Amino acid sequence: MAVVTILNEDKTLKSHEEIVPALAHHGIDYERWTPSHPVPDDAPPEAILNAYAREIEALKQRGGYVTADVIDVNPATPGLEDMLAKFNREHWHDEDEVRFIIAGHGLFHIHANSGAVLSIEVEAGDLIRVPRGTLHWFNLCTDRRIRAIRLFQDTAGWTPHYTESRVDENFLPVCFGLAHLSMTS
Ligand SMILES: [Fe+2]
């Protein structure tokens, strides 16, 4: 289950019943998916896509997505820091950012039109859809790992547009679920 924090209200949401409407209020879709059959989180991409084929197809129809793939990021990923540096500054895309988490963790910050800033810590089983044009940034957690299904309307729309606001610098990328790990490691 995700952990959502509304930073300017210092409010943390940890239940599905609270998270879904709070994110919907800012245009963010959140769902929990379960596979049609058990699949290990290190299974080949085709096996992962197959296990979630029903959910992927439903989301494609709803959002006009045409392709789905599986991305793997871990501490051994070549160029990891350069890759992360592209996404940890406030930006938007001309494309929805759709991620279903298979393994690892990630921390999205959303800078809503109202001025509110929300953090959304995602883990395995979480589906998040950040609509095109939404200001956001992304960090890994201390496990430095995320494996996720991505859905695209048009991969050309995936280029980040930076605001250069530096508002991201005001928010520490803290992952609550892994806080105990960062304190002991
Ligand atoms: Fe992004």
Backbone and ligand atoms as CSV (ligand in chain L), in Angstrom:
chain,resi,resn,atom,element,x,y,z
A,1,MET,N,N,0.844,-1.203,0.000
A,1,MET,CA,C,0.000,0.000,0.000
A,1,MET,C,C,0.880,1.254,0.000
A,2,ALA,N,N,0.470,2.210,-0.763
A,2,ALA,CA,C,1.225,3.474,-0.814
A,2,ALA,C,C,1.106,4.231,0.527
A,3,VAL,N,N,2.018,5.160,0.736
A,3,VAL,CA,C,1.904,6.110,1.851
A,3,VAL,C,C,1.868,7.496,1.216
A,4,VAL,N,N,0.786,8.229,1.470
A,4,VAL,CA,C,0.620,9.575,0.891
A,4,VAL,C,C,0.737,10.606,1.999
A,5,THR,N,N,1.580,11.614,1.775
A,5,THR,CA,C,1.698,12.702,2.748
A,5,THR,C,C,1.347,14.014,2.069
A,6,ILE,N,N,0.400,14.740,2.663
A,6,ILE,CA,C,0.067,16.084,2.178
A,6,ILE,C,C,0.949,17.020,2.998
A,7,LEU,N,N,2.024,17.502,2.355
A,7,LEU,CA,C,3.123,18.077,3.124
A,7,LEU,C,C,2.757,19.386,3.801
A,8,ASN,N,N,1.968,20.243,3.126
A,8,ASN,CA,C,1.654,21.523,3.761
A,8,ASN,C,C,0.628,21.375,4.879
A,9,GLU,N,N,-0.043,20.210,4.945
A,9,GLU,CA,C,-0.986,19.962,6.044
A,9,GLU,C,C,-0.398,18.985,7.053
A,10,ASP,N,N,0.801,18.474,6.763
A,10,ASP,CA,C,1.454,17.512,7.645
A,10,ASP,C,C,0.539,16.323,7.942
A,11,LYS,N,N,-0.148,15.865,6.890
A,11,LYS,CA,C,-1.140,14.795,7.050
A,11,LYS,C,C,-0.664,13.575,6.271
A,12,THR,N,N,-0.684,12.402,6.909
A,12,THR,CA,C,-0.228,11.174,6.251
A,12,THR,C,C,-1.389,10.203,6.117
A,13,LEU,N,N,-1.546,9.662,4.916
A,13,LEU,CA,C,-2.641,8.737,4.616
A,13,LEU,C,C,-2.053,7.369,4.288
A,14,LYS,N,N,-2.603,6.330,4.929
A,14,LYS,CA,C,-2.032,4.994,4.730
A,14,LYS,C,C,-3.080,3.955,4.343
A,15,SER,N,N,-4.351,4.354,4.235
A,15,SER,CA,C,-5.366,3.366,3.872
A,15,SER,C,C,-5.904,3.654,2.475
A,16,HIS,N,N,-6.322,2.595,1.801
A,16,HIS,CA,C,-6.864,2.705,0.446
A,16,HIS,C,C,-8.041,3.685,0.431
A,17,GLU,N,N,-8.882,3.606,1.477
A,17,GLU,CA,C,-10.093,4.442,1.542
A,17,GLU,C,C,-9.759,5.925,1.617
A,18,GLU,N,N,-8.632,6.249,2.239
A,18,GLU,CA,C,-8.227,7.660,2.338
A,18,GLU,C,C,-7.441,8.106,1.107
A,19,ILE,N,N,-6.576,7.194,0.617
A,19,ILE,CA,C,-5.637,7.568,-0.441
A,19,ILE,C,C,-6.342,7.849,-1.766
A,20,VAL,N,N,-7.297,6.967,-2.140
A,20,VAL,CA,C,-7.922,7.098,-3.467
A,20,VAL,C,C,-8.596,8.465,-3.653
A,21,PRO,N,N,-9.496,8.880,-2.738
A,21,PRO,CA,C,-10.135,10.199,-2.956
A,21,PRO,C,C,-9.165,11.372,-2.821
A,22,ALA,N,N,-8.186,11.259,-1.925
A,22,ALA,CA,C,-7.238,12.372,-1.745
A,22,ALA,C,C,-6.424,12.597,-3.015
A,23,LEU,N,N,-6.018,11.506,-3.670
A,23,LEU,CA,C,-5.248,11.651,-4.905
A,23,LEU,C,C,-6.160,12.049,-6.062
A,24,ALA,N,N,-7.371,11.490,-6.097
A,24,ALA,CA,C,-8.318,11.825,-7.171
A,24,ALA,C,C,-8.618,13.327,-7.168
A,25,HIS,N,N,-8.629,13.921,-5.989
A,25,HIS,CA,C,-8.872,15.356,-5.846
A,25,HIS,C,C,-7.848,16.164,-6.640
A,26,HIS,N,N,-6.650,15.596,-6.809
A,26,HIS,CA,C,-5.595,16.271,-7.558
A,26,HIS,C,C,-5.381,15.637,-8.938
A,27,GLY,N,N,-6.349,14.820,-9.373
A,27,GLY,CA,C,-6.297,14.242,-10.720
A,27,GLY,C,C,-5.430,13.006,-10.842
A,28,ILE,N,N,-4.937,12.495,-9.700
A,28,ILE,CA,C,-4.049,11.328,-9.728
A,28,ILE,C,C,-4.876,10.061,-9.487
A,29,ASP,N,N,-4.741,9.072,-10.369
A,29,ASP,CA,C,-5.425,7.794,-10.164
A,29,ASP,C,C,-4.525,6.866,-9.359
A,30,TYR,N,N,-5.134,6.136,-8.429
A,30,TYR,CA,C,-4.402,5.152,-7.643
A,30,TYR,C,C,-5.235,3.882,-7.558
A,31,GLU,N,N,-4.601,2.734,-7.828
A,31,GLU,CA,C,-5.289,1.440,-7.733
A,31,GLU,C,C,-4.329,0.431,-7.129
A,32,ARG,N,N,-4.890,-0.651,-6.591
A,32,ARG,CA,C,-4.093,-1.812,-6.201
A,32,ARG,C,C,-4.418,-2.917,-7.198
A,33,TRP,N,N,-3.399,-3.529,-7.761
A,33,TRP,CA,C,-3.603,-4.630,-8.713
A,33,TRP,C,C,-3.091,-5.931,-8.102
A,34,THR,N,N,-3.817,-7.034,-8.413
A,34,THR,CA,C,-3.313,-8.360,-8.059
A,34,THR,C,C,-3.206,-9.162,-9.355
A,35,PRO,N,N,-2.171,-9.989,-9.484
A,35,PRO,CA,C,-1.978,-10.725,-10.740
A,35,PRO,C,C,-3.039,-11.810,-10.913
A,36,SER,N,N,-3.309,-12.193,-12.166
A,36,SER,CA,C,-4.305,-13.242,-12.437
A,36,SER,C,C,-3.787,-14.601,-11.970
A,37,HIS,N,N,-2.457,-14.738,-11.857
A,37,HIS,CA,C,-1.847,-15.946,-11.306
A,37,HIS,C,C,-0.537,-15.504,-10.652
A,38,PRO,N,N,-0.059,-16.270,-9.675
A,38,PRO,CA,C,1.163,-15.846,-8.976
A,38,PRO,C,C,2.336,-15.716,-9.952
A,39,VAL,N,N,3.130,-14.643,-9.788
A,39,VAL,CA,C,4.283,-14.434,-10.657
A,39,VAL,C,C,5.414,-13.849,-9.800
A,40,PRO,N,N,6.632,-14.432,-9.860
A,40,PRO,CA,C,7.732,-13.876,-9.063
A,40,PRO,C,C,8.105,-12.476,-9.549
A,41,ASP,N,N,8.575,-11.626,-8.640
A,41,ASP,CA,C,8.852,-10.242,-9.062
A,41,ASP,C,C,10.088,-10.138,-9.961
A,42,ASP,N,N,10.860,-11.258,-10.085
A,42,ASP,CA,C,12.002,-11.237,-11.008
A,42,ASP,C,C,11.727,-12.056,-12.275
A,43,ALA,N,N,10.448,-12.349,-12.533
A,43,ALA,CA,C,10.086,-13.089,-13.748
A,43,ALA,C,C,10.412,-12.250,-14.986
A,44,PRO,N,N,10.589,-12.893,-16.160
A,44,PRO,CA,C,10.848,-12.123,-17.375
A,44,PRO,C,C,9.711,-11.138,-17.658
A,45,PRO,N,N,10.014,-10.037,-18.362
A,45,PRO,CA,C,8.996,-9.021,-18.629
A,45,PRO,C,C,7.704,-9.575,-19.237
A,46,GLU,N,N,7.832,-10.538,-20.172
A,46,GLU,CA,C,6.632,-11.080,-20.826
A,46,GLU,C,C,5.725,-11.762,-19.802
A,47,ALA,N,N,6.341,-12.464,-18.832
A,47,ALA,CA,C,5.562,-13.156,-17.809
A,47,ALA,C,C,4.862,-12.151,-16.897
A,48,ILE,N,N,5.542,-11.055,-16.602
A,48,ILE,CA,C,4.941,-9.995,-15.769
A,48,ILE,C,C,3.754,-9.374,-16.515
A,49,LEU,N,N,3.970,-9.015,-17.773
A,49,LEU,CA,C,2.901,-8.365,-18.557
A,49,LEU,C,C,1.714,-9.314,-18.710
A,50,ASN,N,N,1.995,-10.601,-18.861
A,50,ASN,CA,C,0.946,-11.600,-19.018
A,50,ASN,C,C,0.106,-11.737,-17.735
A,51,ALA,N,N,0.768,-11.703,-16.594
A,51,ALA,CA,C,0.062,-11.880,-15.316
A,51,ALA,C,C,-0.882,-10.702,-15.021
A,52,TYR,N,N,-0.573,-9.535,-15.601
A,52,TYR,CA,C,-1.409,-8.344,-15.369
A,52,TYR,C,C,-2.127,-7.898,-16.647
A,53,ALA,N,N,-2.266,-8.843,-17.603
A,53,ALA,CA,C,-2.807,-8.490,-18.926
A,53,ALA,C,C,-4.204,-7.876,-18.835
A,54,ARG,N,N,-5.030,-8.403,-17.933
A,54,ARG,CA,C,-6.411,-7.907,-17.839
A,54,ARG,C,C,-6.428,-6.439,-17.390
A,55,GLU,N,N,-5.654,-6.127,-16.343
A,55,GLU,CA,C,-5.612,-4.747,-15.842
A,55,GLU,C,C,-4.987,-3.802,-16.869
A,56,ILE,N,N,-3.929,-4.292,-17.536
A,56,ILE,CA,C,-3.246,-3.453,-18.526
A,56,ILE,C,C,-4.199,-3.121,-19.669
A,57,GLU,N,N,-4.929,-4.139,-20.125
A,57,GLU,CA,C,-5.849,-3.930,-21.253
A,57,GLU,C,C,-6.943,-2.913,-20.864
A,58,ALA,N,N,-7.481,-3.064,-19.644
A,58,ALA,CA,C,-8.536,-2.146,-19.184
A,58,ALA,C,C,-8.008,-0.712,-19.126
A,59,LEU,N,N,-6.785,-0.565,-18.654
A,59,LEU,CA,C,-6.206,0.779,-18.526
A,59,LEU,C,C,-5.876,1.366,-19.906
A,60,LYS,N,N,-5.428,0.511,-20.832
A,60,LYS,CA,C,-5.156,0.963,-22.198
A,60,LYS,C,C,-6.429,1.551,-22.822
A,61,GLN,N,N,-7.541,0.843,-22.637
A,61,GLN,CA,C,-8.815,1.300,-23.205
A,61,GLN,C,C,-9.229,2.637,-22.599
A,62,ARG,N,N,-9.027,2.742,-21.287
A,62,ARG,CA,C,-9.466,3.942,-20.569
A,62,ARG,C,C,-8.607,5.148,-20.893
A,63,GLY,N,N,-7.287,4.916,-21.005
A,63,GLY,CA,C,-6.375,6.057,-21.122
A,63,GLY,C,C,-5.772,6.255,-22.494
A,64,GLY,N,N,-6.132,5.378,-23.448
A,64,GLY,CA,C,-5.577,5.513,-24.792
A,64,GLY,C,C,-4.113,5.113,-24.873
A,65,TYR,N,N,-3.684,4.228,-23.959
A,65,TYR,CA,C,-2.289,3.783,-23.997
A,65,TYR,C,C,-2.144,2.696,-25.055
A,66,VAL,N,N,-1.024,2.725,-25.762
A,66,VAL,CA,C,-0.836,1.764,-26.853
A,66,VAL,C,C,0.255,0.746,-26.569
A,67,THR,N,N,1.201,1.096,-25.697
A,67,THR,CA,C,2.265,0.134,-25.403
A,67,THR,C,C,2.485,0.026,-23.894
A,68,ALA,N,N,3.004,-1.145,-23.496
A,68,ALA,CA,C,3.374,-1.380,-22.095
A,68,ALA,C,C,4.728,-2.072,-22.089
A,69,ASP,N,N,5.584,-1.683,-21.154
A,69,ASP,CA,C,6.850,-2.404,-21.004
A,69,ASP,C,C,7.185,-2.517,-19.523
A,70,VAL,N,N,8.318,-3.138,-19.220
A,70,VAL,CA,C,8.749,-3.315,-17.836
A,70,VAL,C,C,10.122,-2.665,-17.699
A,71,ILE,N,N,10.248,-1.748,-16.751
A,71,ILE,CA,C,11.535,-1.086,-16.512
A,71,ILE,C,C,12.132,-1.633,-15.215
A,72,ASP,N,N,13.450,-1.804,-15.223
A,72,ASP,CA,C,14.182,-2.298,-14.062
A,72,ASP,C,C,15.247,-1.291,-13.677
A,73,VAL,N,N,15.232,-0.865,-12.437
A,73,VAL,CA,C,16.282,0.024,-11.935
A,73,VAL,C,C,16.768,-0.555,-10.618
A,74,ASN,N,N,18.087,-0.711,-10.498
A,74,ASN,CA,C,18.658,-1.225,-9.244
A,74,ASN,C,C,20.050,-0.623,-9.080
A,75,PRO,N,N,20.670,-0.832,-7.907
A,75,PRO,CA,C,21.952,-0.149,-7.672
A,75,PRO,C,C,23.020,-0.461,-8.724
A,76,ALA,N,N,22.865,-1.588,-9.458
A,76,ALA,CA,C,23.877,-1.962,-10.460
A,76,ALA,C,C,23.546,-1.399,-11.846
A,77,THR,N,N,22.436,-0.667,-11.983
A,77,THR,CA,C,22.060,-0.116,-13.290
A,77,THR,C,C,23.110,0.893,-13.753
A,78,PRO,N,N,23.715,0.679,-14.946
A,78,PRO,CA,C,24.719,1.640,-15.426
A,78,PRO,C,C,24.115,3.035,-15.574
A,79,GLY,N,N,24.848,4.037,-15.134
A,79,GLY,CA,C,24.375,5.416,-15.284
A,79,GLY,C,C,23.199,5.765,-14.401
A,80,LEU,N,N,23.041,5.025,-13.303
A,80,LEU,CA,C,21.864,5.225,-12.438
A,80,LEU,C,C,21.724,6.677,-11.971
A,81,GLU,N,N,22.824,7.269,-11.493
A,81,GLU,CA,C,22.724,8.625,-10.941
A,81,GLU,C,C,22.312,9.634,-12.016
A,82,ASP,N,N,22.873,9.490,-13.214
A,82,ASP,CA,C,22.504,10.407,-14.308
A,82,ASP,C,C,21.035,10.250,-14.663
A,83,MET,N,N,20.576,8.999,-14.652
A,83,MET,CA,C,19.171,8.732,-14.977
A,83,MET,C,C,18.254,9.374,-13.937
A,84,LEU,N,N,18.616,9.193,-12.654
A,84,LEU,CA,C,17.783,9.738,-11.584
A,84,LEU,C,C,17.774,11.262,-11.608
A,85,ALA,N,N,18.909,11.850,-11.989
A,85,ALA,CA,C,19.017,13.311,-12.005
A,85,ALA,C,C,18.085,13.942,-13.040
A,86,LYS,N,N,17.615,13.149,-14.003
A,86,LYS,CA,C,16.671,13.686,-15.002
A,86,LYS,C,C,15.278,13.847,-14.419
A,87,PHE,N,N,14.993,13.080,-13.353
A,87,PHE,CA,C,13.614,13.029,-12.871
A,87,PHE,C,C,13.428,13.571,-11.460
A,88,ASN,N,N,14.526,13.941,-10.782
A,88,ASN,CA,C,14.369,14.401,-9.400
A,88,ASN,C,C,14.214,15.921,-9.285
A,89,ARG,N,N,14.059,16.594,-10.457
A,89,ARG,CA,C,13.742,18.026,-10.466
A,89,ARG,C,C,12.326,18.210,-11.001
A,90,GLU,N,N,11.678,19.277,-10.544
A,90,GLU,CA,C,10.277,19.468,-10.944
A,90,GLU,C,C,10.149,19.527,-12.471
A,91,HIS,N,N,9.230,18.722,-13.004
A,91,HIS,CA,C,9.019,18.659,-14.448
A,91,HIS,C,C,7.595,18.209,-14.756
A,92,TRP,N,N,7.277,18.264,-16.042
A,92,TRP,CA,C,6.023,17.666,-16.503
A,92,TRP,C,C,6.297,16.990,-17.840
A,93,HIS,N,N,5.318,16.193,-18.272
A,93,HIS,CA,C,5.424,15.507,-19.566
A,93,HIS,C,C,4.184,15.817,-20.396
A,94,ASP,N,N,4.322,15.633,-21.724
A,94,ASP,CA,C,3.162,15.731,-22.617
A,94,ASP,C,C,2.435,14.390,-22.698
A,95,GLU,N,N,2.714,13.532,-21.767
A,95,GLU,CA,C,2.262,12.137,-21.743
A,95,GLU,C,C,1.933,11.795,-20.307
A,96,ASP,N,N,0.882,10.992,-20.069
A,96,ASP,CA,C,0.642,10.539,-18.697
A,96,ASP,C,C,1.841,9.719,-18.213
A,97,GLU,N,N,2.129,9.794,-16.921
A,97,GLU,CA,C,3.157,8.926,-16.326
A,97,GLU,C,C,2.410,7.826,-15.579
A,98,VAL,N,N,2.456,6.616,-16.121
A,98,VAL,CA,C,1.680,5.500,-15.568
A,98,VAL,C,C,2.652,4.409,-15.134
A,99,ARG,N,N,2.597,4.055,-13.859
A,99,ARG,CA,C,3.524,3.058,-13.333
A,99,ARG,C,C,2.769,2.065,-12.455
A,100,PHE,N,N,3.012,0.777,-12.698
A,100,PHE,CA,C,2.547,-0.253,-11.769
A,100,PHE,C,C,3.786,-0.910,-11.182
A,101,ILE,N,N,3.906,-0.874,-9.861
A,101,ILE,CA,C,5.142,-1.288,-9.208
A,101,ILE,C,C,5.151,-2.807,-8.974
A,102,ILE,N,N,6.213,-3.434,-9.456
A,102,ILE,CA,C,6.395,-4.889,-9.305
A,102,ILE,C,C,7.279,-5.177,-8.090
A,103,ALA,N,N,8.321,-4.375,-7.906
A,103,ALA,CA,C,9.271,-4.591,-6.807
A,103,ALA,C,C,9.971,-3.274,-6.505
A,104,GLY,N,N,10.533,-3.185,-5.296
A,104,GLY,CA,C,11.246,-1.977,-4.904
A,104,GLY,C,C,10.285,-0.874,-4.470
A,105,HIS,N,N,10.788,0.347,-4.448
A,105,HIS,CA,C,10.019,1.492,-3.946
A,105,HIS,C,C,10.335,2.731,-4.772
A,106,GLY,N,N,9.452,3.701,-4.701
A,106,GLY,CA,C,9.705,4.981,-5.350
A,106,GLY,C,C,8.921,6.070,-4.640
A,107,LEU,N,N,9.387,7.306,-4.804
A,107,LEU,CA,C,8.740,8.429,-4.134
A,107,LEU,C,C,8.418,9.511,-5.164
A,108,PHE,N,N,7.123,9.664,-5.452
A,108,PHE,CA,C,6.669,10.744,-6.325
A,108,PHE,C,C,6.309,11.946,-5.461
A,109,HIS,N,N,6.704,13.124,-5.897
A,109,HIS,CA,C,6.157,14.356,-5.326
A,109,HIS,C,C,5.286,14.996,-6.401
A,110,ILE,N,N,4.093,15.419,-6.006
A,110,ILE,CA,C,3.156,16.072,-6.914
A,110,ILE,C,C,2.968,17.508,-6.447
A,111,HIS,N,N,3.161,18.463,-7.337
A,111,HIS,CA,C,2.940,19.872,-7.019
A,111,HIS,C,C,1.620,20.262,-7.688
A,112,ALA,N,N,0.563,20.249,-6.887
A,112,ALA,CA,C,-0.789,20.431,-7.428
A,112,ALA,C,C,-1.037,21.883,-7.842
A,113,ASN,N,N,-2.050,22.070,-8.688
A,113,ASN,CA,C,-2.435,23.417,-9.131
A,113,ASN,C,C,-2.777,24.323,-7.949
A,114,SER,N,N,-3.313,23.712,-6.876
A,114,SER,CA,C,-3.706,24.485,-5.692
A,114,SER,C,C,-2.491,25.002,-4.930
A,115,GLY,N,N,-1.305,24.498,-5.275
A,115,GLY,CA,C,-0.099,24.869,-4.540
A,115,GLY,C,C,0.326,23.797,-3.553
A,116,ALA,N,N,-0.599,22.872,-3.244
A,116,ALA,CA,C,-0.266,21.790,-2.308
A,116,ALA,C,C,0.803,20.886,-2.906
A,117,VAL,N,N,1.659,20.352,-2.037
A,117,VAL,CA,C,2.649,19.362,-2.469
A,117,VAL,C,C,2.364,18.059,-1.723
A,118,LEU,N,N,2.217,16.983,-2.489
A,118,LEU,CA,C,1.951,15.667,-1.919
A,118,LEU,C,C,3.124,14.758,-2.222
A,119,SER,N,N,3.474,13.896,-1.276
A,119,SER,CA,C,4.421,12.836,-1.613
A,119,SER,C,C,3.655,11.526,-1.627
A,120,ILE,N,N,4.009,10.674,-2.581
A,120,ILE,CA,C,3.364,9.367,-2.722
A,120,ILE,C,C,4.474,8.327,-2.793
A,121,GLU,N,N,4.576,7.552,-1.714
A,121,GLU,CA,C,5.587,6.489,-1.684
A,121,GLU,C,C,4.919,5.215,-2.177
A,122,VAL,N,N,5.448,4.663,-3.280
A,122,VAL,CA,C,4.801,3.496,-3.894
A,122,VAL,C,C,5.631,2.239,-3.664
A,123,GLU,N,N,4.923,1.112,-3.629
A,123,GLU,CA,C,5.578,-0.192,-3.469
A,123,GLU,C,C,4.848,-1.211,-4.325
A,124,ALA,N,N,5.278,-2.467,-4.248
A,124,ALA,CA,C,4.702,-3.523,-5.088
A,124,ALA,C,C,3.179,-3.572,-4.940
A,125,GLY,N,N,2.490,-3.645,-6.071
A,125,GLY,CA,C,1.029,-3.737,-6.077
A,125,GLY,C,C,0.345,-2.409,-6.299
A,126,ASP,N,N,1.121,-1.298,-6.315
A,126,ASP,CA,C,0.537,0.039,-6.480
A,126,ASP,C,C,0.555,0.472,-7.947
A,127,LEU,N,N,-0.576,0.971,-8.411
A,127,LEU,CA,C,-0.675,1.588,-9.738
A,127,LEU,C,C,-0.902,3.077,-9.538
A,128,ILE,N,N,-0.092,3.889,-10.184
A,128,ILE,CA,C,-0.268,5.341,-10.098
A,128,ILE,C,C,-0.299,5.908,-11.511
A,129,ARG,N,N,-1.242,6.844,-11.723
A,129,ARG,CA,C,-1.321,7.528,-13.025
A,129,ARG,C,C,-1.262,9.025,-12.770
A,130,VAL,N,N,-0.176,9.641,-13.230
A,130,VAL,CA,C,0.018,11.084,-13.100
A,130,VAL,C,C,-0.317,11.690,-14.467
A,131,PRO,N,N,-1.406,12.459,-14.577
A,131,PRO,CA,C,-1.813,12.955,-15.897
A,131,PRO,C,C,-0.783,13.892,-16.519
A,132,ARG,N,N,-0.768,13.899,-17.837
A,132,ARG,CA,C,0.131,14.799,-18.577
A,132,ARG,C,C,-0.042,16.226,-18.067
A,133,GLY,N,N,1.064,16.952,-18.019
A,133,GLY,CA,C,0.993,18.354,-17.590
A,133,GLY,C,C,1.097,18.544,-16.091
A,134,THR,N,N,0.988,17.463,-15.302
A,134,THR,CA,C,1.074,17.583,-13.839
A,134,THR,C,C,2.529,17.815,-13.421
A,135,LEU,N,N,2.765,18.828,-12.588
A,135,LEU,CA,C,4.120,19.084,-12.090
A,135,LEU,C,C,4.476,18.023,-11.047
A,136,HIS,N,N,5.636,17.421,-11.194
A,136,HIS,CA,C,6.037,16.341,-10.275
A,136,HIS,C,C,7.545,16.126,-10.336
A,137,TRP,N,N,8.050,15.350,-9.401
A,137,TRP,CA,C,9.427,14.856,-9.465
A,137,TRP,C,C,9.480,13.508,-8.783
A,138,PHE,N,N,10.577,12.779,-8.994
A,138,PHE,CA,C,10.646,11.380,-8.554
A,138,PHE,C,C,12.010,11.058,-7.953
A,139,ASN,N,N,11.985,10.307,-6.853
A,139,ASN,CA,C,13.228,9.813,-6.234
A,139,ASN,C,C,13.087,8.325,-5.954
A,140,LEU,N,N,14.201,7.638,-5.892
A,140,LEU,CA,C,14.196,6.275,-5.363
A,140,LEU,C,C,14.243,6.347,-3.842
A,141,CYS,N,N,13.973,5.209,-3.178
A,141,CYS,CA,C,14.124,5.116,-1.725
A,141,CYS,C,C,15.486,4.492,-1.430
A,142,THR,N,N,15.712,4.147,-0.160
A,142,THR,CA,C,17.059,3.677,0.205
A,142,THR,C,C,17.394,2.317,-0.402
A,143,ASP,N,N,16.389,1.556,-0.836
A,143,ASP,CA,C,16.711,0.274,-1.491
A,143,ASP,C,C,17.228,0.484,-2.914
A,144,ARG,N,N,17.102,1.717,-3.431
A,144,ARG,CA,C,17.622,2.072,-4.762
A,144,ARG,C,C,17.123,1.089,-5.820
A,145,ARG,N,N,15.896,0.655,-5.669
A,145,ARG,CA,C,15.397,-0.334,-6.611
A,145,ARG,C,C,13.951,-0.056,-6.961
A,146,ILE,N,N,13.627,-0.174,-8.239
A,146,ILE,CA,C,12.236,-0.174,-8.641
A,146,ILE,C,C,12.106,-0.984,-9.924
A,147,ARG,N,N,11.111,-1.860,-9.938
A,147,ARG,CA,C,10.755,-2.573,-11.167
A,147,ARG,C,C,9.294,-2.253,-11.398
A,148,ALA,N,N,8.959,-1.811,-12.589
A,148,ALA,CA,C,7.605,-1.308,-12.815
A,148,ALA,C,C,7.165,-1.523,-14.252
A,149,ILE,N,N,5.855,-1.741,-14.405
A,149,ILE,CA,C,5.241,-1.719,-15.732
A,149,ILE,C,C,4.971,-0.257,-16.071
A,150,ARG,N,N,5.305,0.146,-17.302
A,150,ARG,CA,C,4.992,1.501,-17.775
A,150,ARG,C,C,3.991,1.394,-18.919
A,151,LEU,N,N,3.081,2.325,-18.998
A,151,LEU,CA,C,2.162,2.383,-20.141
A,151,LEU,C,C,2.332,3.726,-20.832
A,152,PHE,N,N,2.271,3.697,-22.152
A,152,PHE,CA,C,2.502,4.909,-22.938
A,152,PHE,C,C,1.384,5.160,-23.941
A,153,GLN,N,N,1.028,6.433,-24.097
A,153,GLN,CA,C,0.182,6.840,-25.216
A,153,GLN,C,C,1.056,7.013,-26.449
A,154,ASP,N,N,2.236,7.610,-26.219
A,154,ASP,CA,C,3.167,7.888,-27.316
A,154,ASP,C,C,4.527,8.096,-26.656
A,155,THR,N,N,5.455,7.203,-26.897
A,155,THR,CA,C,6.742,7.277,-26.181
A,155,THR,C,C,7.470,8.593,-26.450
A,156,ALA,N,N,7.129,9.272,-27.552
A,156,ALA,CA,C,7.766,10.561,-27.861
A,156,ALA,C,C,7.393,11.626,-26.833
A,157,GLY,N,N,6.286,11.429,-26.120
A,157,GLY,CA,C,5.819,12.427,-25.149
A,157,GLY,C,C,6.501,12.298,-23.806
A,158,TRP,N,N,7.449,11.400,-23.703
A,158,TRP,CA,C,8.013,11.044,-22.428
A,158,TRP,C,C,9.159,11.961,-21.990
A,159,THR,N,N,9.559,12.902,-22.843
A,159,THR,CA,C,10.639,13.829,-22.507
A,159,THR,C,C,10.212,14.746,-21.363
A,160,PRO,N,N,11.043,14.912,-20.322
A,160,PRO,CA,C,10.653,15.833,-19.250
A,160,PRO,C,C,10.804,17.302,-19.682
A,161,HIS,N,N,9.855,18.129,-19.277
A,161,HIS,CA,C,9.975,19.586,-19.432
A,161,HIS,C,C,10.210,20.134,-18.030
A,162,TYR,N,N,11.314,20.827,-17.836
A,162,TYR,CA,C,11.671,21.293,-16.486
A,162,TYR,C,C,11.097,22.669,-16.214
A,163,THR,N,N,10.630,22.868,-14.968
A,163,THR,CA,C,10.127,24.186,-14.578
A,163,THR,C,C,11.270,25.071,-14.098
A,164,GLU,N,N,12.363,24.439,-13.634
A,164,GLU,CA,C,13.499,25.163,-13.038
A,164,GLU,C,C,13.063,25.989,-11.826
A,165,SER,N,N,11.951,25.600,-11.202
A,165,SER,CA,C,11.448,26.343,-10.030
A,165,SER,C,C,12.308,26.072,-8.789
A,166,ARG,N,N,12.980,24.927,-8.766
A,166,ARG,CA,C,13.767,24.441,-7.623
A,166,ARG,C,C,12.906,24.211,-6.378
A,167,VAL,N,N,11.585,24.159,-6.555
A,167,VAL,CA,C,10.702,23.902,-5.417
A,167,VAL,C,C,11.006,22.524,-4.832
A,168,ASP,N,N,11.493,21.613,-5.682
A,168,ASP,CA,C,11.837,20.264,-5.212
A,168,ASP,C,C,12.891,20.293,-4.108
A,169,GLU,N,N,13.725,21.341,-4.091
A,169,GLU,CA,C,14.801,21.412,-3.096
A,169,GLU,C,C,14.267,21.654,-1.683
A,170,ASN,N,N,12.995,22.049,-1.590
A,170,ASN,CA,C,12.403,22.317,-0.279
A,170,ASN,C,C,11.872,21.052,0.407
A,171,PHE,N,N,11.933,19.926,-0.299
A,171,PHE,CA,C,11.307,18.715,0.243
A,171,PHE,C,C,12.307,17.562,0.256
A,172,LEU,N,N,12.609,17.070,1.446
A,172,LEU,CA,C,13.521,15.927,1.561
A,172,LEU,C,C,12.835,14.678,1.020
A,173,PRO,N,N,13.532,13.915,0.187
A,173,PRO,CA,C,12.920,12.682,-0.324
A,173,PRO,C,C,12.996,11.554,0.697
A,174,VAL,N,N,12.085,11.589,1.668
A,174,VAL,CA,C,12.092,10.598,2.747
A,174,VAL,C,C,11.025,9.539,2.478
A,175,CYS,N,N,11.436,8.297,2.481
A,175,CYS,CA,C,10.495,7.189,2.321
A,175,CYS,C,C,10.204,6.596,3.697
A,176,PHE,N,N,8.969,6.713,4.136
A,176,PHE,CA,C,8.622,6.272,5.494
A,176,PHE,C,C,8.758,4.766,5.665
A,177,GLY,N,N,8.315,4.024,4.667
A,177,GLY,CA,C,8.332,2.572,4.774
A,177,GLY,C,C,9.736,2.018,4.949
A,178,LEU,N,N,10.735,2.776,4.501
A,178,LEU,CA,C,12.117,2.291,4.573
A,178,LEU,C,C,12.948,3.138,5.524
A,179,ALA,N,N,12.307,3.966,6.340
A,179,ALA,CA,C,13.058,4.867,7.222
A,179,ALA,C,C,13.970,4.083,8.143
A,180,HIS,N,N,13.490,2.927,8.627
A,180,HIS,CA,C,14.307,2.154,9.561
A,180,HIS,C,C,15.561,1.622,8.864
A,181,LEU,N,N,15.449,1.368,7.558
A,181,LEU,CA,C,16.616,0.865,6.813
A,181,LEU,C,C,17.678,1.965,6.697
A,182,SER,N,N,17.220,3.183,6.418
A,182,SER,CA,C,18.208,4.250,6.219
A,182,SER,C,C,18.906,4.595,7.529
A,183,MET,N,N,18.217,4.343,8.661
A,183,MET,CA,C,18.839,4.648,9.936
A,183,MET,C,C,19.874,3.585,10.335
A,184,THR,N,N,19.701,2.371,9.853
A,184,THR,CA,C,20.618,1.308,10.268
A,184,THR,C,C,21.700,1.032,9.231
A,185,SER,N,N,21.550,1.580,8.027
A,185,SER,CA,C,22.539,1.271,6.995
A,185,SER,C,C,23.579,2.376,6.883
L,1,LIG,FE,FE,8.127,12.355,-14.732
